[in-house]
Amino acid sequence: MASNSFRSQIHLGVIIILIIITLLTPITTYNTSPQPWNILSHNDFAGKLTTASSSIESAATDFGHVTKIFPSAVLNPSSVEDITDLVKLSYDSQPSFTLAARGHGHSHRGQASAKDGVVVNMRSMVNRDRGIKVSRTGLYADVDAAWLWIEVLNKTLELGLTPVSWTDYLYLTVGGTLSNAGISGQTFRYGPQITNVQEMDVITGKGEIATCSKYMNSDLFFAALGGLGQFGIITRARIKLEVAPKRAKWFRFLSHPPS
C-alpha cells in the first residue's frame, strides 16, 4: 500500500511538472503565406504595409511571451481611413484575411495577433499636435484610441482635470484597456474604465466607422467595450473626467499571515 501511494505521488508530481512546462513553453505558429494576398502592391497602402522581418517578429510576440503568432504583414496607418480601407479589402476578399489591432503590445495570450494576416500598429497614428481634445465645461476628453493613458493624464492635468477611472499601469493604450475592461485599485469606487466611457468611434467588420454610445448603436457600444477586439476596432473614445485633486493620500498596509 505504501509503495502504491508513493508511486501515485510520483505520478502526480510528474503531471504537475509537465503542466508547468506546457504553460511556460511558447506556442509558436509559423507564417505559411508567401505574401498577404497581393495587397503589398495596393496603392492605398504604399509605404505603410511592411513585411520586414523585424516588424513581423515584433508583432508576433506580446507581453505575456506565451504565444508567438506570425502575421504576414504589419500596417503602420497614418489615419483611420487606412484601417477602414484594409478592413474593407479583407471583407471583400475571398477568402478574407485576419486583422488585429495592436496598441502597446501588453496583451498576454495573442489577443493582438493575426495568424497569416495583418497586424495594425495603432501607435503609428499618434500625432502630438492632435488626438486629445479636452472639454472643461463638459468634463470629458475625446481621445484617439492609440494614445497612452499617461499621455492623456498629462494633457488633462494642464486644465486641472483627470480621468475618473484608471489602470494601475498607465503605459497602456486607451483602446487596449477599453477592449479589456480597465481595472485598477479605483474600480471598487468608480467602476472599471469601460463604465466611464460616454461615446466611441468603432470600425466595424465591414470597414464602416460607427459612432456609438449607450443611447446610439448601443449593441455595438456594449459589445466593443471589453470585447477583446472581436466586435470592432475602437478608434476614439469620450472619457469621463473630474476635477483633479490637489493632494492625494497614499496608504500602504502590511500584514502577517495568520499563525
C-alpha positions as CSV (number, residue, x, y, z in Angstrom):
1,M,0.0,0.0,0.0
2,A,2.8,2.4,0.9
3,S,4.6,1.6,-2.3
4,N,1.4,2.3,-4.4
5,S,0.9,5.6,-2.6
6,F,4.5,6.6,-3.2
7,R,4.1,5.8,-6.9
8,S,0.9,7.8,-7.1
9,Q,2.7,10.8,-5.6
10,I,5.5,10.5,-8.1
11,H,3.0,10.3,-11.0
12,L,1.1,13.3,-9.6
13,G,4.4,15.2,-9.4
14,V,5.4,14.4,-12.9
15,I,2.0,15.5,-14.2
16,I,2.3,18.8,-12.3
17,I,5.8,19.4,-13.8
18,L,4.5,18.6,-17.3
19,I,1.6,21.1,-16.9
20,I,4.0,23.8,-15.7
21,I,6.4,23.2,-18.6
22,T,3.5,23.3,-21.1
23,L,2.3,26.7,-19.7
24,L,5.8,28.2,-19.8
25,T,6.7,26.9,-23.2
26,P,5.9,29.4,-26.0
27,I,3.5,28.2,-28.6
28,T,5.0,29.0,-32.0
29,T,2.8,29.4,-35.1
30,Y,4.7,30.0,-38.3
31,N,3.7,32.1,-41.2
32,T,2.6,30.0,-44.2
33,S,1.6,32.7,-46.7
34,P,4.2,33.9,-49.1
35,Q,2.6,37.3,-49.2
36,P,-0.6,38.9,-47.8
37,W,-3.0,38.4,-50.7
38,N,-1.3,40.7,-53.2
39,I,-2.1,43.7,-51.1
40,L,1.5,44.7,-50.9
41,S,1.2,46.2,-54.4
42,H,-2.1,48.0,-53.5
43,N,-1.6,51.8,-54.0
44,D,-3.6,52.7,-50.9
45,F,-1.0,51.0,-48.6
46,A,2.2,52.1,-50.3
47,G,4.9,52.7,-47.7
48,K,2.5,51.7,-44.9
49,L,2.4,48.0,-45.2
50,T,5.6,46.2,-44.3
51,T,6.8,42.6,-44.3
52,A,10.2,43.5,-42.8
53,S,11.4,40.6,-40.5
54,S,11.9,43.0,-37.6
55,S,8.3,44.2,-37.8
56,I,6.9,40.7,-38.2
57,E,8.9,39.4,-35.3
58,S,7.8,42.3,-33.0
59,A,4.1,41.9,-34.0
60,A,4.3,38.1,-33.4
61,T,5.1,38.4,-29.7
62,D,3.1,40.1,-26.9
63,F,3.9,41.0,-23.3
64,G,3.0,37.6,-22.0
65,H,5.6,35.7,-24.1
66,V,3.3,32.7,-24.1
67,T,2.3,32.7,-27.7
68,K,4.2,33.6,-30.8
69,I,1.9,34.0,-33.8
70,F,3.3,35.4,-37.0
71,P,1.4,37.8,-39.3
72,S,2.1,38.1,-43.0
73,A,2.4,41.9,-42.7
74,V,2.2,44.9,-40.4
75,L,0.2,48.0,-41.3
76,N,1.5,51.4,-40.0
77,P,-1.5,53.6,-40.7
78,S,-1.3,57.4,-40.7
79,S,-5.1,57.8,-40.5
80,V,-8.2,55.9,-39.6
81,E,-9.1,55.7,-43.3
82,D,-6.0,53.4,-43.8
83,I,-7.5,50.9,-41.4
84,T,-11.0,51.1,-42.9
85,D,-9.6,50.6,-46.4
86,L,-7.8,47.4,-45.1
87,V,-10.9,46.1,-43.3
88,K,-13.0,46.6,-46.5
89,L,-10.4,44.9,-48.6
90,S,-10.5,41.9,-46.2
91,Y,-14.3,41.9,-46.2
92,D,-14.4,41.9,-50.0
93,S,-11.7,39.3,-50.4
94,Q,-12.4,35.6,-51.0
95,P,-11.2,34.3,-48.7
96,S,-10.9,37.2,-46.2
97,F,-7.8,37.6,-44.1
98,T,-7.3,38.1,-40.4
99,L,-6.8,41.6,-38.9
100,A,-5.8,42.6,-35.4
101,A,-5.3,46.0,-33.8
102,R,-2.2,46.3,-31.6
103,G,-1.6,49.1,-29.2
104,H,1.4,48.9,-26.9
105,G,1.6,45.1,-27.0
106,H,0.6,44.4,-23.4
107,S,-1.8,41.5,-24.1
108,H,-0.9,38.0,-22.8
109,R,-2.4,35.3,-25.0
110,G,-2.1,36.6,-28.5
111,Q,-5.1,38.8,-28.4
112,A,-3.4,41.3,-30.8
113,S,-2.1,38.6,-33.1
114,A,-3.2,37.8,-36.7
115,K,-2.1,34.4,-37.9
116,D,-1.0,34.8,-41.6
117,G,-2.9,38.1,-41.5
118,V,-2.2,41.8,-40.9
119,V,-1.4,43.4,-37.5
120,V,-2.4,47.1,-37.4
121,N,0.1,49.1,-35.4
122,M,-2.3,51.6,-33.8
123,R,0.5,53.7,-32.2
124,S,1.7,54.8,-35.6
125,M,-1.3,57.2,-35.8
126,V,-0.3,59.2,-32.7
127,N,0.1,62.9,-33.6
128,R,1.5,65.1,-30.9
129,D,-0.5,68.1,-32.3
130,R,-3.9,66.4,-32.1
131,G,-5.7,63.4,-30.8
132,I,-6.7,64.6,-27.3
133,K,-9.5,67.2,-27.0
134,V,-10.5,68.2,-23.5
135,S,-13.7,69.9,-22.5
136,R,-13.6,71.5,-19.1
137,T,-17.2,72.5,-19.2
138,G,-18.4,69.1,-20.3
139,L,-15.9,67.2,-18.1
140,Y,-14.8,64.8,-20.8
141,A,-11.9,64.2,-23.2
142,D,-12.2,62.9,-26.8
143,V,-9.2,60.7,-27.2
144,D,-7.8,58.8,-30.1
145,A,-7.5,55.2,-29.0
146,A,-3.8,54.9,-29.8
147,W,-2.8,57.3,-27.0
148,L,-1.4,56.0,-23.7
149,W,-3.2,56.8,-20.5
150,I,-0.1,58.6,-19.1
151,E,-0.3,60.9,-22.2
152,V,-4.0,61.5,-21.5
153,L,-3.3,62.3,-17.9
154,N,-0.5,64.8,-18.7
155,K,-2.9,66.6,-21.2
156,T,-5.9,66.8,-18.9
157,L,-3.8,67.9,-15.9
158,E,-3.0,71.1,-17.9
159,L,-6.6,72.1,-17.3
160,G,-6.7,70.7,-13.7
161,L,-8.7,67.6,-14.7
162,T,-8.2,63.9,-14.6
163,P,-9.9,60.8,-15.9
164,V,-12.2,59.2,-13.3
165,S,-11.0,55.7,-13.6
166,W,-7.5,54.3,-14.2
167,T,-5.4,51.2,-14.6
168,D,-2.6,50.8,-12.1
169,Y,-0.1,50.8,-15.0
170,L,-0.5,53.9,-17.2
171,Y,1.6,53.0,-20.2
172,L,-1.3,51.2,-21.9
173,T,-3.3,52.5,-24.8
174,V,-6.8,53.8,-24.4
175,G,-8.2,51.4,-27.0
176,G,-6.3,48.5,-25.4
177,T,-7.7,48.8,-21.9
178,L,-11.2,49.6,-23.2
179,S,-11.1,46.4,-25.2
180,N,-10.4,44.5,-21.9
181,A,-12.1,46.3,-19.0
182,G,-9.5,48.7,-17.4
183,I,-9.4,47.6,-13.8
184,S,-7.4,49.2,-11.0
185,G,-7.4,49.8,-7.3
186,Q,-10.0,52.5,-8.0
187,T,-12.5,50.1,-9.5
188,F,-14.3,49.5,-6.3
189,R,-15.3,53.2,-6.1
190,Y,-15.6,54.4,-9.7
191,G,-16.0,51.1,-11.7
192,P,-13.7,49.9,-14.4
193,Q,-12.7,52.2,-17.3
194,I,-15.4,50.7,-19.6
195,T,-18.1,52.1,-17.3
196,N,-16.7,55.6,-17.6
197,V,-16.9,55.9,-21.4
198,Q,-19.6,58.2,-22.9
199,E,-19.1,57.6,-26.6
200,M,-16.9,55.8,-29.1
201,D,-16.0,55.6,-32.7
202,V,-15.6,51.9,-33.8
203,I,-14.6,50.4,-37.1
204,T,-16.9,47.5,-37.9
205,G,-16.1,44.3,-39.6
206,K,-17.3,45.8,-42.9
207,G,-14.9,48.7,-42.7
208,E,-17.5,51.2,-41.6
209,I,-17.0,53.8,-38.9
210,A,-19.8,53.9,-36.4
211,T,-20.3,56.4,-33.6
212,C,-21.9,54.6,-30.6
213,S,-23.0,55.2,-27.1
214,K,-25.5,53.7,-24.6
215,Y,-28.1,55.6,-26.5
216,M,-26.9,55.2,-30.1
217,N,-25.8,51.9,-31.7
218,S,-25.9,50.6,-28.1
219,D,-25.4,46.9,-29.1
220,L,-22.0,47.8,-30.7
221,F,-21.1,50.1,-27.8
222,F,-21.5,47.4,-25.2
223,A,-20.1,44.7,-27.3
224,A,-16.9,46.6,-28.2
225,L,-16.3,47.7,-24.5
226,G,-14.5,44.7,-23.0
227,G,-15.0,42.7,-26.3
228,L,-11.3,41.9,-26.7
229,G,-11.3,43.5,-30.2
230,Q,-13.7,40.9,-31.6
231,F,-16.5,43.3,-32.4
232,G,-14.6,46.1,-34.0
233,I,-11.6,48.4,-33.7
234,I,-12.0,51.3,-31.3
235,T,-10.5,54.5,-32.8
236,R,-11.9,57.2,-30.5
237,A,-13.4,57.3,-27.0
238,R,-15.0,60.1,-25.0
239,I,-13.7,59.6,-21.5
240,K,-15.4,61.0,-18.4
241,L,-13.3,63.5,-16.4
242,E,-13.3,65.0,-12.9
243,V,-11.5,67.9,-11.2
244,A,-8.1,66.7,-10.3
245,P,-7.5,66.7,-6.5
246,K,-4.7,69.0,-5.3
247,R,-3.5,66.4,-2.9
248,A,-3.7,62.6,-2.5
249,K,-3.1,60.5,0.5
250,W,-1.5,57.1,-0.1
251,F,-1.7,54.3,2.4
252,R,0.3,51.1,2.5
253,F,-0.8,48.4,4.9
254,L,1.4,45.5,5.8
255,S,0.1,42.3,7.4
256,H,1.3,39.0,8.5
257,P,-0.4,35.7,7.6
258,P,-2.3,34.1,10.4
259,S,-0.3,31.7,12.5
